[in-house]
C-alpha cells in the first residue's frame, strides 16, 4: 500500500481507505480514486467513520463548535467533518 498525500490528514484518510479495501477486497491491488463506484464510496464512508466516528463527534459537539476545531481534534480534513455531520444528521450545513 502506498498513500500519496501532501498533508498528514489526507494521508491518514487514504490509509484508512486502503485498510477498507484490504479488509473487504483482499490483497489484490486496488486504485483509490474519486470515482462514485460503490467500492470507492464505501471506502470513503469507512475511512470517515473510522477517523471521525459519529459517537465521538456527537460527544464533541457543543454550542459554537467549529468545523475547523473538530477537524483539528480528529486530524481529518474539514470536508470529512462536514460530511459526517450531515450524514448523521448532527448538523444542517
NUDRENNU-522614 format. One record per residue: residue in three letters; y, x, z of N, C-alpha, C in turn; residue number from 1. Coordinates in steps of 0.001 Angstrom, whole numbers, always signed. Each point is the difference from the previous one (the first is absolute). Layout:
# residues N
[pt "Ala", [Y, X, Z], [Y, X, Z], [Y, X, Z], NUM]
...
END
This chain:
# residues 93
[pt "Unk", [-1168, +845, +0], [+1168, -845, +0], [+1232, +892, +0], 1]
[pt "Unk", [+934, -334, -855], [+1267, +711, -52], [+1108, -1032, +88], 2]
[pt "Unk", [+862, +127, +995], [+1145, -908, +143], [+1253, +777, -357], 3]
[pt "Unk", [+657, -436, -1061], [+1220, +664, -435], [+1170, -929, +286], 4]
[pt "Unk", [+845, +417, +917], [+1181, -789, +350], [+1058, +957, +531], 5]
[pt "Unk", [+1239, -372, -197], [+1094, +867, +432], [+345, -165, +1470], 6]
[pt "Unk", [-249, -1159, +558], [+361, -257, +1402], [-1261, -265, +811], 7]
[pt "Unk", [-18, +461, +1257], [-1189, -220, +837], [-437, -1467, +96], 8]
[pt "Unk", [+913, -984, +179], [-483, -1387, +56], [-727, -423, -1277], 9]
[pt "Unk", [+477, +456, -1141], [-661, -349, -1259], [-1376, +654, -77], 10]
[pt "Unk", [-105, +1228, +469], [-1293, +690, +5], [-984, -711, +927], 11]
[pt "Unk", [+475, -466, +1146], [-860, -741, +929], [-503, -1288, -650], 12]
[pt "Unk", [+900, -686, -715], [-376, -1248, -660], [-1040, +269, -1089], 13]
[pt "Unk", [+213, +1046, -800], [-975, +351, -1037], [-1346, +382, +612], 14]
[pt "Unk", [+34, +719, +1103], [-1241, +387, +670], [-735, -1230, +524], 15]
[pt "Unk", [+718, -955, +554], [-620, -1241, +478], [-589, -793, -1163], 16]
[pt "Unk", [+691, -5, -1137], [-543, -676, -1187], [-1276, +684, -468], 17]
[pt "Unk", [+5, +1330, +14], [-1190, +749, -403], [-1163, -285, +954], 18]
[pt "Unk", [+292, -132, +1290], [-1031, -346, +976], [-627, -1346, -342], 19]
[pt "Unk", [+821, -968, -370], [-515, -1314, -411], [-978, +153, -1158], 20]
[pt "Unk", [+404, +750, -1013], [-876, +176, -1165], [-1293, +707, +386], 21]
[pt "Unk", [+82, +979, +864], [-1197, +727, +438], [-935, -928, +776], 22]
[pt "Unk", [+545, -794, +907], [-818, -892, +821], [-634, -1130, -799], 23]
[pt "Unk", [+749, -552, -942], [-458, -1208, -687], [-500, +222, -1418], 24]
[pt "Unk", [+234, +1184, -559], [-416, +249, -1382], [-823, +1268, -140], 25]
[pt "Unk", [-330, +656, +1101], [-846, +1182, -43], [+734, +1260, -413], 26]
[pt "Unk", [-778, +994, -377], [+548, +1327, -274], [+491, +174, -1432], 27]
[pt "Unk", [-159, -991, -834], [+427, +189, -1394], [+1512, +190, -71], 28]
[pt "Unk", [+436, +880, -884], [+1442, +262, -126], [+767, -1263, -399], 29]
[pt "Unk", [+1162, -167, +584], [+835, -1165, -268], [+1453, +432, -63], 30]
[pt "Unk", [+723, -558, -945], [+1438, +225, -65], [+697, -1069, +824], 31]
[pt "Unk", [+971, +407, +796], [+812, -955, +747], [+1269, -224, -799], 32]
[pt "Unk", [+197, -1227, -451], [+1131, -300, -872], [+816, -1151, +568], 33]
[pt "Unk", [+1043, -348, -723], [+828, -1156, +376], [-492, -1279, -675], 34]
[pt "Unk", [-1156, +68, -582], [-591, -1121, -715], [-160, -1208, +918], 35]
[pt "Unk", [-40, -1174, -604], [-214, -1229, +767], [-1459, -427, +13], 36]
[pt "Unk", [-891, +897, -402], [-1420, -314, +72], [-379, -279, +1449], 37]
[pt "Unk", [-1042, -788, +185], [-416, -390, +1340], [-251, +1211, +888], 38]
[pt "Unk", [-719, +997, -498], [-342, +1151, +845], [+1239, +788, +415], 39]
[pt "Unk", [+990, +78, -879], [+1240, +704, +334], [+798, -791, +1044], 40]
[pt "Unk", [+93, -1308, -209], [+712, -852, +964], [-701, +34, +1359], 41]
[pt "Unk", [-1327, -25, -18], [-762, +49, +1256], [+229, +1320, +728], 42]
[pt "Unk", [+80, +1091, -748], [+221, +1301, +657], [+1392, +72, +613], 43]
[pt "Unk", [+992, -606, -658], [+1353, -21, +573], [+35, -860, +1263], 44]
[pt "Unk", [-664, -1151, -27], [-42, -876, +1181], [-724, +690, +1154], 45]
[pt "Unk", [-1098, +667, -292], [-748, +739, +1017], [+883, +1069, +633], 46]
[pt "Unk", [+678, +773, -830], [+863, +1081, +496], [+1122, -555, +871], 47]
[pt "Unk", [+621, -1077, -449], [+1103, -595, +765], [-485, -479, +1363], 48]
[pt "Unk", [-1155, -648, +25], [-514, -531, +1269], [-494, +1119, +913], 49]
[pt "Unk", [-543, +1060, -581], [-451, +1140, +797], [+1176, +726, +650], 50]
[pt "Unk", [+1072, +199, -766], [+1128, +803, +472], [+1052, -801, +767], 51]
[pt "Unk", [+110, -1294, -295], [+980, -860, +684], [-657, -1351, +276], 52]
[pt "Unk", [-955, -35, +941], [-758, -1226, +258], [+879, -1148, +503], 53]
[pt "Unk", [-406, -1196, -374], [+759, -1203, +372], [+242, -80, +1506], 54]
[pt "Unk", [-1035, +188, +806], [+164, -125, +1458], [+994, +1016, +552], 55]
[pt "Unk", [-53, +1211, -503], [+931, +1038, +463], [+1422, -311, -445], 56]
[pt "Unk", [+155, -497, -1221], [+1333, -398, -471], [+550, -1130, +857], 57]
[pt "Unk", [-849, -987, +263], [+422, -1149, +812], [+480, +475, +1381], 58]
[pt "Unk", [-706, +970, +582], [+365, +515, +1319], [+1324, +760, -29], 59]
[pt "Unk", [+339, +587, -1138], [+1230, +788, -122], [+1219, -848, -356], 60]
[pt "Unk", [-241, -1214, -486], [+1117, -832, -447], [+815, -503, +1175], 61]
[pt "Unk", [+1277, +0, -178], [+912, -527, +1004], [+1302, -344, -678], 62]
[pt "Unk", [+913, -525, +744], [+1300, -361, -559], [+660, +1252, -566], 63]
[pt "Unk", [+384, -86, -1238], [+721, +1096, -627], [-863, +1171, -439], 64]
[pt "Unk", [-1320, -168, -13], [-866, +1086, -450], [+260, +274, -1476], 65]
[pt "Unk", [+243, +1246, -321], [+303, +405, -1373], [-1267, +471, -709], 66]
[pt "Unk", [-85, -314, -1290], [-1130, +457, -798], [-89, +1521, +27], 67]
[pt "Unk", [+1132, +684, -95], [-21, +1466, +8], [-548, +553, +1317], 68]
[pt "Unk", [+315, -655, +1117], [-525, +443, +1297], [-1518, -182, +52], 69]
[pt "Unk", [-482, -1130, -518], [-1445, -232, -50], [-666, +993, -945], 70]
[pt "Unk", [+658, +276, -1103], [-502, +973, -961], [-176, +1365, +662], 71]
[pt "Unk", [+988, +410, +775], [-95, +1276, +718], [-1102, -45, +1053], 72]
[pt "Unk", [-83, -1106, +714], [-998, -151, +1072], [-1423, +120, -537], 73]
[pt "Unk", [-262, -628, -1155], [-1346, -3, -572], [-202, +1102, -1042], 74]
[pt "Unk", [+1062, +748, -291], [-43, +1103, -966], [-496, -463, -1370], 75]
[pt "Unk", [+592, -1099, -450], [-277, -532, -1333], [+1332, -292, -681], 76]
[pt "Unk", [-50, -241, -1283], [+1208, -341, -743], [+519, -1371, +443], 77]
[pt "Unk", [+1312, -204, -50], [+558, -1310, +354], [-620, -1144, -806], 78]
[pt "Unk", [-368, +263, -1245], [-602, -1040, -834], [-1326, -491, +594], 79]
[pt "Unk", [-757, +891, +608], [-1264, -396, +645], [+287, -976, +1141], 80]
[pt "Unk", [+987, +318, +822], [+379, -889, +1105], [+480, -1340, -549], 81]
[pt "Unk", [+840, +43, -1006], [+534, -1218, -624], [-1146, -912, -440], 82]
[pt "Unk", [-965, +560, -728], [-1125, -804, -486], [-872, -506, +1152], 83]
[pt "Unk", [-243, +837, +988], [-814, -431, +1139], [+661, -1166, +742], 84]
[pt "Unk", [+1299, +98, +231], [+711, -1081, +693], [-69, -1296, -800], 85]
[pt "Unk", [+199, +96, -1308], [-67, -1198, -847], [-1418, -544, -88], 86]
[pt "Unk", [-960, +877, -251], [-1383, -443, -194], [-590, -664, +1237], 87]
[pt "Unk", [+450, +413, +1176], [-537, -568, +1237], [+916, -1068, +600], 88]
[pt "Unk", [+1034, -374, -734], [+904, -1048, +464], [+778, +385, +1243], 89]
[pt "Unk", [+226, +1293, +186], [+721, +467, +1185], [+1505, -18, -203], 90]
[pt "Unk", [+420, -76, -1246], [+1435, -58, -310], [+162, -521, -1413], 91]
[pt "Unk", [+1076, -684, -240], [+323, -408, -1370], [+1156, +882, -451], 92]
[pt "Unk", [-284, +844, -959], [+984, +987, -447], [+476, -324, -1395], 93]
END
